[in-house]
Amino acid sequence: MKHAHLLVHGEVLGERYVIDRMIGEGGMSRVYLADDTKLPGKKWAIKESVSEPGMQRTVHDEAQLLIKLSHPRLPRIVDFFHLSAVGYSYLVMDYIQGMTLEKYFRGHRDKITPDFLFSLTEQLLDVLEYLHRHEPQVVFRDLKPSNIMLTEQLEVRLIDFGIARSYRQEGGEDTVKLGTVGFAAPEQYGGRQSDERADLYGLGAILLYLATGGKFSEWITGVERHIRGDLAREMVPVIRKLLQYAPEHRYQSTMEVRTALSMICEQLDHLRSEQERVHWLLLCWVPQQG
């Protein structure tokens, strides 16, 4: 961050929130853990953002966007205020205990199993479907491991709506071309407006990143050779389709992705049933005595 202001332990914001410590930093914002003087024992996450000319609208839009949303996989925003004297804005939201998917991946790679990937995919599709069906449609636009929190029960929570936007049917190209290189869809860098298919690209990038041990997040020639061997091969074309360069060549909705995954699960269940049936027959078979 290009500013010197730093909240310190014990500092009070809004005559209510007592700062404990900084728990995150990135881009143009910091996140602090704070205690609530009106609700003893209650802790909140407070996101501090620079309110330089041209930035105030971005922070205000994020607040208004979050206020309208209500989903168990999204943080609940409870307060928002701007301190013009110091040039910062603050979002007060649910404090989510756990760690980011990025940290979980780095520290627990042995737990990134195929079952974990399927569960992660289902949970992300759940929250993305809610956002994409919202009126107006909300496009997250920055799906990446560091913006996904995992609770102790490995429940997914999406965080940091800094560049999320409401889709405008009459819109041209994105006015703000942001996103994380390697995870953001190509159209987010100009030429057209990003829609729900940009988030599906991000989903594919995350899956490929995890399935290749963090080596790849973009589909290139030969990348399938680096995908873990214990992942169902039927998942490879799904990931490849999610990561198509042109939006019209990807899945067009979360429902289409769900349908593809459902077909894979049915195929795997059938295969397991056949394997179990063969195993049972072998156990029960008794050679005839000649």
C-alpha positions in Angstrom: 0.0 0.0 0.0 1.3 3.4 -0.9 0.4 5.2 2.4 1.8 5.4 5.8 -1.4 5.3 7.9 -1.6 2.2 10.1 -4.2 1.5 12.8 -2.7 0.4 16.0 -3.8 -1.9 18.8 -6.3 -0.2 21.0 -7.3 2.5 18.6 -11.1 3.1 18.4 -12.9 3.5 15.1 -16.4 5.0 14.8 -16.5 5.3 18.6 -17.3 1.6 18.7 -14.7 -0.7 17.2 -11.4 -1.3 19.1 -8.5 -2.4 16.9 -6.8 -5.6 17.9 -4.3 -6.3 15.1 -3.8 -6.3 11.4 -4.8 -9.7 9.8 -4.3 -9.1 6.1 -2.9 -6.7 3.5 -3.0 -6.4 -0.2 -3.5 -4.1 -3.1 -4.9 -0.8 -1.8 -6.4 -2.1 1.5 -5.7 -3.6 4.9 -7.9 -5.8 7.1 -7.9 -5.5 10.9 -9.5 -7.6 13.6 -11.5 -5.5 16.0 -13.6 -5.9 19.1 -17.1 -4.4 19.4 -17.6 -2.2 22.5 -21.4 -2.4 22.1 -21.4 -6.2 21.8 -18.8 -7.6 24.3 -17.0 -10.6 22.9 -18.0 -9.9 19.3 -15.2 -9.6 16.8 -15.4 -8.0 13.4 -13.1 -7.7 10.4 -12.5 -4.1 9.3 -11.3 -3.4 5.8 -9.4 -0.1 5.5 -9.2 1.3 1.9 -7.5 4.4 0.6 -10.0 7.1 -0.4 -7.9 9.0 -2.8 -9.6 11.0 -5.6 -11.2 8.4 -7.9 -11.1 5.6 -5.3 -14.0 6.7 -3.0 -16.6 5.6 -5.5 -15.0 2.1 -5.7 -15.1 1.6 -2.0 -18.6 3.0 -1.7 -19.8 0.7 -4.6 -18.3 -2.3 -2.7 -20.2 -1.4 0.4 -23.5 -1.0 -1.4 -22.9 -4.2 -3.3 -22.3 -6.2 -0.1 -25.2 -4.7 1.8 -27.6 -6.0 -0.8 -26.2 -9.6 -0.7 -27.2 -12.3 1.7 -25.7 -15.8 1.4 -24.0 -18.1 3.9 -20.8 -18.2 1.8 -20.5 -14.4 1.7 -19.3 -12.1 4.6 -22.1 -10.0 6.1 -21.4 -6.3 6.1 -22.6 -4.4 9.2 -21.2 -0.9 9.0 -19.5 1.5 6.6 -18.0 4.9 7.2 -15.5 7.3 5.6 -13.0 9.4 7.5 -12.2 12.3 5.3 -9.7 13.7 7.8 -7.3 10.7 7.3 -8.4 9.8 3.7 -9.7 6.3 4.4 -12.9 4.4 4.2 -13.9 1.4 6.4 -16.0 -1.7 5.8 -17.0 -3.6 9.0 -17.9 -7.2 8.2 -18.1 -10.7 9.6 -14.8 -12.0 10.9 -14.3 -15.4 9.3 -12.1 -17.7 11.3 -10.0 -20.0 9.2 -7.4 -19.5 6.5 -7.3 -18.6 2.8 -7.3 -21.4 0.2 -3.8 -20.1 -0.8 -2.4 -20.7 2.7 -4.2 -24.0 3.1 -2.8 -25.2 -0.2 0.7 -24.2 0.8 0.6 -25.8 4.2 -1.7 -28.9 3.6 -1.0 -30.1 0.1 -1.6 -33.7 1.2 -5.2 -32.7 2.0 -5.9 -31.4 -1.5 -7.5 -34.6 -2.6 -9.9 -35.3 -5.5 -12.8 -35.3 -3.0 -11.6 -31.9 -1.7 -11.6 -30.5 -5.2 -15.1 -31.8 -5.9 -16.4 -30.3 -2.6 -14.6 -27.0 -3.3 -16.1 -26.8 -6.8 -19.6 -27.5 -5.5 -19.4 -24.8 -2.9 -18.0 -22.2 -5.3 -20.7 -23.0 -7.8 -23.2 -22.6 -5.0 -22.2 -19.0 -4.2 -21.5 -18.1 -7.8 -24.9 -19.2 -8.8 -26.4 -16.9 -6.2 -24.4 -13.9 -7.4 -25.1 -14.6 -11.1 -28.9 -14.9 -10.4 -28.9 -11.8 -8.3 -30.8 -8.8 -9.8 -28.8 -7.1 -11.1 -26.4 -9.9 -11.8 -23.1 -9.7 -9.8 -19.8 -10.8 -11.4 -17.1 -11.4 -8.8 -14.2 -11.0 -11.3 -11.4 -11.9 -9.0 -11.8 -15.6 -8.1 -8.4 -16.8 -6.8 -7.0 -18.8 -3.9 -6.3 -15.8 -1.7 -9.9 -14.5 -2.0 -11.4 -17.8 -0.8 -11.5 -18.4 2.9 -11.9 -21.9 4.4 -13.4 -22.3 7.8 -12.2 -25.0 10.2 -14.9 -27.3 8.7 -13.5 -26.5 5.2 -16.6 -24.4 4.4 -16.0 -21.9 1.6 -16.4 -18.1 2.1 -15.7 -15.6 -0.7 -13.9 -12.5 0.5 -12.8 -9.1 -1.0 -15.3 -7.8 -3.4 -12.9 -5.0 -4.4 -13.5 -5.3 -8.2 -16.9 -7.1 -8.3 -19.4 -5.4 -10.4 -23.1 -5.5 -11.4 -23.5 -6.7 -15.0 -25.0 -4.0 -17.2 -26.9 -5.5 -20.2 -26.2 -2.4 -22.3 -22.5 -2.2 -21.2 -19.6 -2.3 -23.6 -16.2 -3.2 -22.2 -15.2 -3.1 -18.6 -14.3 0.4 -17.4 -11.9 -1.0 -14.8 -9.6 -3.7 -16.2 -8.5 -5.5 -13.1 -8.0 -9.0 -11.9 -5.2 -11.3 -10.9 -2.9 -12.4 -13.7 -3.2 -16.1 -14.2 -6.7 -16.3 -12.7 -8.6 -13.5 -14.4 -10.4 -14.1 -17.7 -8.8 -12.6 -20.8 -11.8 -10.3 -21.5 -11.2 -8.5 -18.2 -8.2 -6.8 -19.8 -10.2 -5.0 -22.5 -12.3 -5.5 -25.6 -15.6 -6.5 -24.0 -17.6 -6.5 -20.8 -17.0 -9.4 -18.5 -20.0 -11.4 -17.4 -20.7 -14.6 -15.4 -18.4 -16.6 -17.8 -15.5 -14.6 -16.4 -16.1 -16.2 -13.0 -16.4 -19.6 -14.6 -12.9 -19.0 -16.1 -11.7 -18.2 -12.6 -13.1 -21.4 -11.3 -11.3 -23.4 -13.9 -8.1 -21.5 -13.2 -8.3 -22.5 -9.5 -9.1 -26.1 -10.3 -6.1 -26.4 -12.7 -3.8 -24.6 -10.2 -4.7 -27.1 -7.4 -4.8 -30.1 -9.7 -1.2 -29.3 -11.0 0.3 -28.7 -7.6 0.3 -24.9 -8.2 2.2 -25.1 -11.5 -0.4 -23.9 -13.9 -3.6 -21.8 -13.9 -3.9 -21.3 -17.6 -4.6 -24.0 -20.2 -1.6 -24.5 -22.5 -0.6 -27.3 -24.8 0.5 -30.3 -22.8 -0.8 -29.1 -19.4 -2.9 -32.2 -19.0 0.3 -34.2 -18.4 0.8 -32.3 -15.2 -2.7 -32.9 -13.8 -2.6 -35.2 -10.8 -3.1 -38.9 -11.7 -5.7 -39.6 -9.0 -8.2 -37.0 -10.4 -10.9 -38.5 -12.5 -9.9 -38.2 -16.1 -13.4 -37.1 -16.9 -12.6 -33.8 -15.0 -9.9 -32.8 -17.5 -12.3 -31.7 -20.4 -14.4 -29.9 -17.8 -11.4 -27.8 -16.7 -10.3 -27.3 -20.3 -13.7 -26.0 -21.3 -13.9 -23.6 -18.3 -10.5 -22.2 -19.4 -11.4 -21.5 -23.0 -10.1 -18.1 -24.2 -13.3 -17.1 -25.8 -16.3 -16.8 -23.4 -18.7 -18.3 -25.9 -16.6 -21.5 -25.9 -16.8 -22.0 -22.2 -19.7 -23.2 -20.1 -22.3 -20.5 -20.2 -23.7 -20.8 -16.7 -23.1 -22.5 -13.3 -26.0 -24.8 -14.2 -24.1 -26.1 -17.2 -21.1 -26.8 -15.0 -23.3 -28.6 -12.4 -24.8 -30.7 -15.1 -21.4 -31.8 -16.4 -20.2 -32.6 -12.9 -23.4 -34.6 -12.2 -22.8 -36.7 -15.3 -19.2 -37.4 -14.1 -20.4 -38.4 -10.6 -23.0 -40.8 -12.2 -20.3 -42.4 -14.3 -18.0 -42.8 -11.4 -20.8 -44.2 -9.2 -21.6 -46.7 -12.0 -17.9 -47.7 -12.3 -17.6 -48.2 -8.6 -20.7 -50.3 -8.5 -19.4 -52.5 -11.4 -16.0 -52.9 -9.6 -17.7 -53.8 -6.4 -19.9 -56.3 -8.2 -16.9 -58.0 -9.9 -15.1 -58.0 -6.5 -18.1 -59.7 -4.9 -18.4 -62.3 -7.6 -14.7 -63.1 -7.3 -15.0 -63.6 -3.5 -18.1 -65.8 -3.9 -16.8 -67.9 -6.8 -15.7 -71.4 -5.8 -13.8 -73.5 -8.4 -15.5 -76.8 -9.3 -13.8 -79.9 -8.0 -12.8 -82.2 -10.9 
